[in-house]
Amino acid sequence: SFKPTAANMRTGLEWLIDGAEAGDQLFFAYSGHGSHIPCSDGTERDGQTEILCPLDLQDDWYANCIKDDYLYDIFVNKLPEGVRCVCVYDCCHSGTMSDLSCTRDFHPPWEDNPDDKKDRFFKPPEEIAAAIEEAKAGSQEPPQKQRRLSTPDDTPNKLIWTISGCQDHQTSADATIHGQRQGALTWALLSSLKAGGRDGPWMYRYDRLLADMRKKLQNGGFSQIPGMASTTDEMFQKYYLAKHP
């Protein structure tokens, strides 16, 4: 079965990273629902752990969610040196899904979306929502340990870039664009790459690509603010998928 169950998603993620070696390029894109579960160890300041939502999430929210900690382990801890990896998270509350230290364009939102556009937030059931509120209250106290965020010293040779559909406190839109139902971030990314930057189609520096995606979303009436993260500031000056003139 190729259905996006929790087990299949984890198997696919492990498959992607398995056997990768220096010189390889990996690409992972998730376009779907995002949500939260309570953070139980006090490492998240808002008391919430960001998650991806597999098909069978509602069978068991805690067992079947794909946590941001798990994604960090796959795409940072297990990423071999010399392997380039791009991750795209077109889902709600995805701003710091990768927990990387260097970020671009994470700040407050514009006005709300027009009514035509629907967000991709998957609302937790009552018991999960109650546990989140309890975790939020507990997060007001000094945390027992700091949230795990990578620093340049932790990941000096990790060649990873993540593109997020929105900020942690925002939702990502799902809309009909040019007659096709799709994620707004995915549309902005692909249309930007196809149009191309200063050097032609599919040749974009990461920082310029992000600026163009933001412009497209804003002009399209979307309130979400996409972001980008990597391991050092210099990484944003490199070209998408190493395609450069």
Summary of the structure (lengths in Angstrom):
residues: 245
radius of gyration: 17.7
end to end distance: 41.1
largest distance: 53.2
contacts: 798
relative contact order: 0.18
helix: 31%
strand: 22%
